[in-house]
């Protein structure tokens, strides 16, 4: 079963440089190719959804070497 982003669900985004740093992201809107997120501390971001080995993923803060990655397999319980 592959994980997908669901409207209204909150997910954990981890940072590459600090494994203890977690940023919460709430899905506000979702289409087939894009997701609109409310990223805690960074505001609203609209980003493309990419497939990954565990389901869906995206890069809410941009694409750079140390960019944090948000994966749909990491919902907040």
N, C-alpha and C positions, 0 to 999 in steps of 0.2 A: 504494500500500500504506500503510495507516495503522498507526502504532506503538501497541502495547498494553503495559500493565504485565505482567510475567511474574514469577511467584513465584521467589525466589532470586536475581534479577537486581539489580544495584546501578546507580543512576542519579545523575546530577549535578544538583544544584539550585543555580541562580544567584540572587544577591541583586541587587535593583534599584539600591541605592545604591553598590555596589562590584562592578564587572564581573570583578575578579580573585578575589573571594570565592566559593568553591565548597563546598557541603556535600553529603556523600554520603548517599544514602538507599537502604536495602536493603528490597526487598519481602518481607515475611514471609508474608503471606496475601492472597488476592485473591478477591473475589466479583464478580458482574456489576456491582454499583453502588458497592462500597467496596473500598479497599485499606488494608492494615495495613502501616505502614512503620516501620523502625528508623532514625530520623533521627540522624545523628552529632552528638552534643552535646546533643540535645533529648529523646532517649528514643523510646518507641513511640507512634505516632500512628495513629488510624483515621480516614480521611477519605474523602469522596465523590469519585468519579471524574467528571470533566467532559470533554465532547468539545471538541476544539480543531481548528484547521486542519491540524495535523500529526499528529493521532491523539488520544491521551488526555493529560489533565493533572489536577493537583490542587494544593491549597494546604495543605501539611502543618502550617504554623505559624499558620493562621488567615487570615481575609479582612480585610485592611486595605490602605491605599493603597500601602505599600511592601513588601507581603508577597512573599516569594520564591515562585516558581512551579516546580513539578516537572513535567517533560514526559517522556513515554515515548520520545520520539525522541532522548533524550540518555543512552544507556546508557554505562557505564564499559567501555572496551575491555579 
